[in-house]
Amino acid sequence: MTGLPVPYEVTRARRETADTVTLTLSPAGPSVLAPFAPGRFAMVYAFGAGEIPVSVSRIDRRELVHTIRSVGAVSAALCRLGPGAQVGLRGPFGTGWELERAAGGDVLVVAGGIGLAPLRPVVLDALAAPRTYGRLNVLVGARTPADLLYARQVGAWTAARGPLQCAVTVDRPAPGWTGHVGVVTTLLDGAGFDPANTTAYVCGPEVMIRATARDLVHRDLPAHRIRVSLERNMRCATGHCGHCQLGGVLLCRDGPVIGWDHAEHLLSVKEL
């Protein structure tokens, strides 16, 4: 990890939705960031605009992939970049999903909206090691069909056979949509997992995280085996600004991925 941005070049910019872009980044010089793990994040610097924290959405050799939604000046600047442009990266920061916790058991991934981006490496790593894990359930929710990330890849997951079961739902269907409609928690009834032998990974809007985690606990999945990401609260990655502080926890230092047995209390503190 370095305190100064390391230059990386955009080698590919893929438009995912109307407001979301996936950037594939490769080192632009001899300096390379230390290896990332799924769930950890980088501070991505858009020259002339500033920097924001973004979790990795794929890790491939020396390349890093970040999926970014345009919601502010910096993210908008990053979403406008094309191949050949440069960004600055700092990292890796934060805690990871720790997929190894699920070894020997079932894996349940529940993603809402842009929350699928930091969870995609979990799915890819689990698929790459089928003998390490049992059943892999991937539940994906989006506002509309047009807002679904990685539509082609998710379609392949949905059509797959074997230990992978993937289901998709949308809040608002579009003409021609024949899939499920409703919030992502409505997919839990159809997911085949054993609560006594499952580790869950959940990311999305906070209201979705709360609803999903509480539903899973109600289904007898232990809270400490529900891993959630609270990355939307982060800003500086160094713990100096205090923006991500919940109670005595600084999410950029102690998170963003933590167990629901701790996260439930932290989110309750945030509501006060």
Secondary structure, DSSP 8 states (H G I E B T S, - for coil): --SS-EEEEEEEEEEEETTEEEEEEEESSS-------TT-EEEEEETTTEEEEEE-SEEETTEEEEEEE--SHHHHHHHT--TT-EEEEEEEES----GGGGTTSEEEEEEEGGGHHHHHHHHHHHHH-TTT-S-EEEEEEESSGGG-TTHHHHHHHHH--SSEEEEEEESS--TT--SEES-GGGGGGG----GGGEEEEEES-HHHHHHHHHHHHHTT--GGGEEEE-GGG-SSSSSSS-TTEETTEEHHHH-SEEEHHHHHHHHHHHH-
